[in-house]
Amino acid sequence: MRIAFLLVGTFVAFAGAQAPAQTPDTCRELVLYGGKIATMDARTTTASSVVIRDDRIAAVSISGGIPPHSSCARVINLRGRLVIPGMIDTHDHVSYFTARPGHDVRLDSAGSIAELQQMIRARAATVEKGSWVTSLGGWSPAHLAEKRMPTSAELDAAAPDHPVLLTIAGQGATNARGRMWLTAHQVAAGDNGALAGPESIAALNALRATMTFEDQKRTVRDLLAYYSSLGVTTHIDNGGPRAPSPAMAGVSRTSDGGLNTLDPATGYLPQLALDREGRLPGRLRVLFYSFDLTPQLPLLRSRLDNQMMGFGNDWIRVAGVGERVGGGDGPGDAEWDANGRPTPQYEAAVRLVAQRGWALQQHTTALDDAKRHVDLWERVNAEMPLGPLRWTLAHVRGIDRPTLDRLKAIGVGVSITGTRYMSEGDRPGPPIRTIVASGVRASYGSDNPTSPPTNPWLHMYAIVTGRNYAKRLIEVDETLSRLDALRLYTINGAWFSRDEDKLGSIEAGKLADLVVLSGDFLDPARVPDEAIRQLHSELTIVGGRLVYDSGALTAP
C-alpha cells in the first residue's frame, strides 16, 4: 500500500533590506520603538527598536528614538515593554485538534472551580448559543483547590446556554444540556454530570462524528490563536497515532484510550487549507508519527516513499518523523522486548530513517529507556552519521550526565518536556540545569495538548523556580536563570527544525516573529517569580502579520 501524503506549499522569498517602492495600500512596514528588545542573538544584545518590512526584520537598533522608516509605515510605541523572539515549542501535538470537537477552552491556568467556571463563561460568551464548549486535556482537577471535577450544576452555572464537555485522564464531566444531547446519542452520564473513562471517550467520539471540515479548521486555528496570545509562534508538531481499528483488536494504540488520535491520511488537510487561505496564526513543522508493528514498516515506508524531507514553506513544512517510528506504548508493541533489546520493527525503523536522511524525534520515558535508545543510535551512527540529520530524544525524564555526553558526541539534541509544573513531587521531571550544562543541543516542548499545560509561562515558572502548580518547591538544584530559560524556548529551539537562520532571534534578515510581553520577564524586580504565571502577549507578530493584539499598545 502506497499512500501519497504531499504537503504542497510555496517558499517565502526574502524581502531584502531596502524598502521597495510602495503605495499606502501595499505598504507592509512596521516599526516598534521605545522598548527593551531581547534579541537573543549570539551576543545577547538588547536593542530599543526594530523595523519590519514585509515578512522580514529589516533593521534592529540599539540607539534610542524612532528609526528611519517609510512614510507609509505603521509605528508603534512599545512604552518600555519587553520584546522577545516568537517562542518555539519543540514538542507538541497541534494536529490532535483536527479531531477535537466543540469550541475549545484552555483550563491550564485554573486554580479553583470558580476560576474554571469563569474561563468557561468567557469562552461561551464568544460562541453561538447552543454550541459545544469543550476542554480536552492540558489541565488536571488536581490543580483545583477542590481537587475534583466540576459538577453538572457548576457547569450549568458557567454556561447555561451551551452544552459543555470536559475530559482529562480517563474521566469527564458534562452539564445538563450536554447530558441531554449525549443521552440522545446513547452515551450515559451520571446525574452529577460525571463520565467514567469509557463514557468520556464515547462522548468524545459521538461529538467527533458531527465535525465538518470547517470545524476541523476552526479548532486548529483556535488553538494556534491561543498559543499566539501567549507568545508561542512556531510548533514542532509530533503528530499522533491512528485511532484503534477492528484490525487492531486487542492492541491499545494509545495510552489514553483514544483521546489523542490523528487520521494519517487526512489529519493535516485542515492545516494545509488554512495555509492556502493565509489564515495560520502560527508556523508548523510537521513530524509524521508511525505506529508500525512489523519490521516491514508499511506506514513509515509509505511516508518516506511519498514525502520529501523539508518540503513546504515557511508557514508549514515537513520536518521529519516522530515521536514514534516503530512501536509504541500499547501491550506488545513497545520499542523494547522483554530482555531490553530493540524490537525488530523499531531497529528497522531507526535504520531506515537514517538511510533516507530524515530527522527523527523519538519518545523516551525513564533513564533506562534513554540509555537503550542511545545504545542503538550509537551503533547506527557508526554506519551513518546522525549529527547532520537533527535527531532528537524527547522528554528525557531522569536522564543523567553520562547519557547526555553520549548524545552530544553523536550530535543528537534533546527536547525537554514540561512535566515539572504538573509534578506532585515524586516525578519532578528532566534535570534541566544538568542538561543545559552538558552542552548538548537542548530545547523545550510542552507535549500539549495531552496532559501538560499549553501555557509556556507555567512551564517557565517551573523552570526558573523549581516549583510546581501548588507553588511547592520540588527541584532545588535543577533550575535555570530566566535568560537561559528563554533561550530554550527561542534560539535553541530553532535548530531542531533547521530554522536557526530564520527564527529564534531578532536579527536583520530573519523572519519577523516577535512578541511584546505584558511584563518584563527578564527583570525579577518588575516581574517577581509568582507573577511569571500571569505573563502573556500584548502583541504577537508572525511573518510581519499581527496575529494577536490585546489592544494595550494599539488602541486609540
TAWOWO-V594077 format. One record per pair of residues at least 4 apart in sequence whose ideal C-beta (glycine too) atoms are under 6 Angstrom apart, sorted by the first residue. I is the first residue (numbers start at 1). GAP is how many residues later the second one is. If there is no record, write none. Layout:
I/GAP
I/GAP
//
This chain:
2/300
3/299
4/302
5/301
5/302
7/304
7/305
7/311
9/303
9/304
10/303
11/302
12/43
12/301
12/302
15/38
15/39
15/41
17/41
19/34
19/51
22/4
22/5
22/50
24/48
27/45
28/26
28/516
29/24
29/41
29/44
30/22
30/44
31/20
31/38
31/42
31/44
32/18
32/44
32/46
33/16
33/33
34/43
34/44
35/43
35/46
35/48
36/46
37/10
37/13
37/46
38/46
39/6
39/8
39/466
39/467
40/45
40/450
40/451
40/465
41/4
41/464
41/466
47/13
47/14
47/15
48/16
49/12
49/18
50/10
51/7
51/8
51/16
51/18
52/5
52/460
52/492
53/5
54/490
55/457
55/488
55/489
56/456
57/451
57/453
57/455
59/449
60/448
61/6
69/4
76/477
81/435
82/435
82/438
83/431
83/433
84/431
85/405
85/419
85/420
85/421
86/147
86/427
86/429
87/144
87/145
87/369
87/402
88/146
88/405
89/143
89/146
89/356
89/357
90/146
90/325
90/353
90/355
90/403
90/406
91/147
91/303
91/324
91/326
91/354
91/356
92/143
92/354
92/356
93/145
93/147
94/141
94/143
95/142
95/144
95/167
95/172
96/144
96/164
97/122
97/123
97/126
98/118
98/169
98/172
99/109
99/162
100/36
100/119
101/106
101/107
101/110
102/30
102/32
103/24
103/30
104/30
104/118
105/14
105/15
105/18
105/30
106/32
106/120
106/348
107/9
107/12
107/28
107/32
108/30
108/31
108/345
108/346
108/347
109/346
110/5
110/6
110/9
111/4
112/32
112/33
113/31
113/33
113/37
113/41
117/41
120/13
120/38
120/39
121/37
123/10
124/9
124/35
124/38
127/4
129/32
132/31
133/26
133/29
133/31
134/31
135/31
136/31
137/31
137/312
137/313
138/310
138/311
138/315
138/316
141/7
141/8
143/326
149/24
150/4
150/5
150/23
151/41
151/42
152/23
152/24
152/40
152/41
155/9
155/20
156/4
156/19
156/20
159/5
163/14
163/15
163/18
164/11
164/14
165/9
165/13
165/38
166/7
167/5
167/33
170/27
171/29
172/23
172/28
173/20
174/4
174/5
174/15
174/19
175/18
179/10
182/5
182/7
182/21
185/21
187/15
187/16
187/19
188/11
189/4
189/6
190/4
195/4
195/5
195/8
201/56
201/57
211/4
211/5
216/54
217/53
217/56
217/57
218/4
220/50
220/51
221/53
224/57
224/58
225/56
227/5
227/55
228/53
228/54
228/312
228/319
228/320
229/308
229/319
230/225
230/226
230/306
231/284
231/306
232/224
233/49
233/280
233/309
234/49
235/49
236/49
236/261
237/47
237/49
238/49
238/84
238/85
239/23
239/48
239/49
239/50
240/20
240/22
240/49
241/12
241/13
241/50
242/22
243/15
243/18
244/4
244/9
248/5
251/79
252/78
253/77
254/4
255/74
256/4
260/190
262/5
263/4
268/4
271/13
271/45
274/5
274/6
275/5
275/40
275/41
280/35
281/266
283/32
284/32
285/32
285/34
285/212
286/32
286/33
287/32
287/33
287/34
287/35
287/74
288/15
288/33
289/35
290/9
290/10
290/35
291/33
291/37
292/5
292/7
292/8
292/34
292/53
293/40
294/51
295/49
295/50
295/53
297/4
297/51
297/52
300/25
300/49
301/4
303/4
304/52
307/11
309/49
311/7
312/4
312/5
312/6
319/178
320/38
320/39
320/40
321/4
321/32
321/37
321/39
322/38
322/39
322/40
323/38
323/40
323/71
324/4
324/39
325/24
326/19
326/20
326/23
327/6
327/7
327/8
327/16
327/18
327/19
328/5
335/11
336/4
336/36
337/4
337/6
342/4
342/5
342/34
344/4
350/30
351/29
353/5
353/7
354/26
354/30
359/30
359/31
360/31
361/31
361/33
362/31
363/31
364/5
364/6
364/9
364/29
364/31
365/4
366/32
367/31
370/29
370/33
371/32
373/4
374/29
374/32
377/4
381/5
381/29
386/5
386/24
386/26
387/24
391/21
392/21
392/23
392/104
393/21
394/21
395/22
396/18
396/34
397/32
397/33
399/4
401/33
401/37
404/34
404/36
407/5
407/33
408/31
408/32
413/28
414/26
414/28
415/28
415/30
416/14
416/16
416/28
417/28
417/30
418/28
418/34
418/41
419/4
419/10
420/8
420/9
420/42
421/37
421/38
421/41
421/47
421/48
422/30
423/4
423/5
423/6
423/45
423/51
425/49
428/46
428/47
431/47
432/31
432/46
432/48
433/4
433/45
433/47
435/7
436/6
441/54
443/45
443/49
443/50
443/53
444/44
444/45
446/6
447/5
448/4
448/6
453/5
457/75
457/76
457/78
458/75
460/25
460/72
461/4
461/71
461/72
463/17
463/22
464/18
464/21
465/64
466/7
466/9
466/13
467/4
467/6
468/4
468/6
480/4
480/5
482/39
482/40
486/4
487/4
487/5
488/4
490/14
491/13
491/14
494/5
494/6
494/9
494/10
495/5
499/4
502/8
502/9
503/8
511/32
512/29
512/32
513/29
514/27
515/22
515/25
516/22
516/23
517/18
518/17
518/18
518/20
519/8
519/16
520/6
520/7
521/6
527/4
537/11
538/12
538/14
538/15
539/10
539/14
540/7
540/8
541/5
542/5
549/5
551/4
//
